[in-house]
Amino acid sequence: MDEIIVTGGTPLAGRVQISGSKNGTLPLLAASLLIDGETVLDNIPDINDVNVMIEMLRALGAKCEFIAPTTLKIDASTVNSVSAPYDLVRKMRGSFYVAGPLLSRFGECEVPLPGGCVIGSRPVDYHIEGFKVLGAQVVERHGVMRAQASRLKGTRIFMDPRSRSVGATVNLMLAASLAEGTTIVENASREPEVVACQEFLRAAGADIEGIDTATVRIRGVARLGESRAAVIPDRIEAGTFLYAAATAGGDVTLQAARVQDLEFVLDVLRRAGAGITTGPDWIRLRAVGRPLPVDIMTAPFPGFPTDLQPTHGVLAAIARGTTIIEETIFDARYNYTDELTRMGAHIRIVDSAAIIKGQPRLYAAPVEATDIRAGAALILASLVAEGQTEISGAEFLDRGYQNIEGKLKGLGAEIVRRGTGSGERNLCLA
Ligand code: UD1
């Protein structure tokens, strides 16, 4: 495990390049398994979750080769296994995405059920129910889901509107692409990563209507063709850097960021007092003094993303007043608040709400990251804290942020990484 060491108090200034989206890459890598030929994906981020998924494709028999630093060529004509190794599913829940494509293309799959997760209960029951509704025989035994169907049959799938699922929407769309007949997914997620996956499938020859709406209609085709696509910029990484500037102070411009994916977040940051200007592929944030408190409630897109709730928590911790945050998606997503409290934050959790009384300053302390976004929140807190903060659990950040300390250093932060050489931990997706 590595530690990240930050000396707080330096405002951020300059430009930072946003990498390809983690949550956008994983569905496209899984989708490549539907194609009996080559897929080329550009703008692949160099992060651990993506590398685990590439390992998964290789374990199933696909050939994966980087033909440029961020361009991956996948040949899935050589896939010779429908069993996903437990070791890879254990490392990353997103690897469950291979279930839909394997079942749809090969008529069967064996995928271990992902285990628990530190940010809350994360079942895959919507995925499994959806496979059943599409006509698959599904057995869950000894921690493994085995599904079979000579060919999936299109039908209407109702997702629960109270908890829309990004993962289930993606998995079921992938499964439906090669099914017989038409599948209609009602209450589908509309996250930009879902839309990017729909566009990829359409470019590969899938017949999809209702892209970017809550009712997606997929007419199954016999085969998908070779395709090339670029991964969209990571809106959560972009949001993290905007929050870093809003919290630590300064003037930061994001390059290769999509404004349309961040409208709600930009509105929240404006209300917190930040000056924001945007262009076609850039966003500039100028911080003006201590932020104002802004209440938020997390919600599916286009609402406020749960993945940025912890960074908003840090902003709230130093705001000029009291903030109420309501987390509606993951039941244990306040795990970062205990560590933040050790740095001087005043936070009270009541059911799904966090009541945060802003303080004029935070103080350095040894703290521990417990998931990707909690780790990002602790880095942000350490940028503004007085003194030197040591954050253990840096491997969580490596799962979702490409070179976060290098990028922050480029903006003037005093940040270094120290290897401690101790072992791997059980990880979970966010
Ligand atoms: C994805 C994102 C994650 C983000 C989350 C919510 C990826 C790789 N990860 O995770 O970063 O925080 O969306 O925007 O894209 N649920 C069930 N049963 C299911 C599936 C989900 O009850 O079968 C519940 C979950 O427990 C949660 C809610 O639905 O309360 C939303 O989860 P979901 O959208 O599926 O999250 P992920 O796809 O796992």
Boltz pocket constraint, residues with backbone or C-beta under 6 A from the ligand:
constraints:
  - pocket:
      binder: B
      contacts: [[A, 22], [A, 23], [A, 26], [A, 94], [A, 121], [A, 122], [A, 123], [A, 124], [A, 125], [A, 126], [A, 127], [A, 128], [A, 163], [A, 164], [A, 165], [A, 166], [A, 167], [A, 168], [A, 193], [A, 306], [A, 307], [A, 328], [A, 329], [A, 330], [A, 331], [A, 429], [A, 430]]
      max_distance: 6.0
